[in-house]
């Protein structure tokens, strides 16, 4: 009897016996096997992303992203062995792509800049699948901020949201005339965000963009004028992009201009404004997801502070998680530049494909040194020039760990034990600008679940997606 002729339940029983990676490959063989695998949720117990395999980095004044990950070891398991951190499978229309950038990451899928079509492409480095998005009818992907929403435990489909900027004061059509013009609407006094707030949303289920109105619950963040007090250019001194987003339990949390988080409820068509718990005007902030859910971190005057967002009866409250002094970290050997080398390296053209083994961070064994970081805010070490130049690369979603970077040196800092692990140097050899740094970072948790139209491990027929 041919396998294809087996009843769905019998076929599911056969597929269930496969190891996770073989099951993922079998799922991509044909539409029938894929449907049975998804209908019986065979992959969910194994491949819902629970490990950090690397960090995708964008750099200041650099035309391409790079993948920072564990050195490949011959003793590592084979799962996710063919992660393409260079995204070499992306469409290029027969031309060499000289630049690339990652816009967002969500549970194994990347939202990337695309040189043609709409400017956006969703891809999966673990399965080498991709889908170029059509051009939205309203708005622009270049004037808006694009974010990705994807939860493989709920659905293989994803959404992309375009968050528009606050409106600019319009210029009168005949502004060169000396005659007095009618008064323009007081744009600077408008509430922001407005209600309803129309966003362009792409759904992989329909393959189309749609304008969706979100109704505000509660107060606005302020006026348009208030939003403009928050500077636009957050990367002029080599720091990271501060306005990230988190998709958690069916809601998208977006760090918006104006020092607030906008919580978008996708199922209810509503949004809520959540003010930050601290003044972030002079701090280095990061919105991410940890073991406790949505979290917010800030580094100011060498103090690392972390809050957790708690929801109770529809009310949002930031609860302080910890506070640590980072001054002592600057004197550690690797951070001060006395020697290099670490378990993680930058993936470049000359080291892609050296091995097919997995690259997974080991929070127990990849330990170089352990130090006690004291919470002494009165201690001043003037001899350390760069003691306050730490940035947050991201929070580990499944461990009490925050990843920090200083002058391209990456550390994993354990919030509960103050253990420090030196990860490695994240500066690419082709990156020659000394004054700049990585300015966008996305912790990568691979997943083989998801429906993208094209790639090495999927069929090419969109009607079957």
Secondary structure, 3 states (H helix, E strand, C coil): CCHHHCCHHHHHHHHHCCCHHHHHHHHCCCHHHHHHHHHCCCCHHHHCCCCCCEEEEEECCCCCCEEEEECCCCCCCCCCCCCCCCCCCCCCCCCCCCCCCEEEEECCEEEEECCCCCCEEEEECCCCEEEECCCCCCCCCCCCEEEEEECCCCCCCEEEEEECCCCCCCCCCCCCCCCCCCCCCCHHHCEECCCCEEEEEEECCCCEEEEEEEEEECCCCEEHHHHHCCCCCCCCCCCCCCCCEEEECCEEEEEECCCEEEEEECCCCEEEEEECCCCCCCCEEEEEEECCEEEEEEEECCEEEEEEEEEECCEEEEEEEEEEECHHHHHCCCCCCCCCCCCEEEECCCCCCCCCCCCCCCCCCCCCEECCCCCCCCCCCCCCCCCCCCEEEEECCCCCEEEEEECCEEEEEECCCCEEEEEEECCCCCCCCCCCCEEEEEEECCCCCCCCCEECCCCCCHHHC
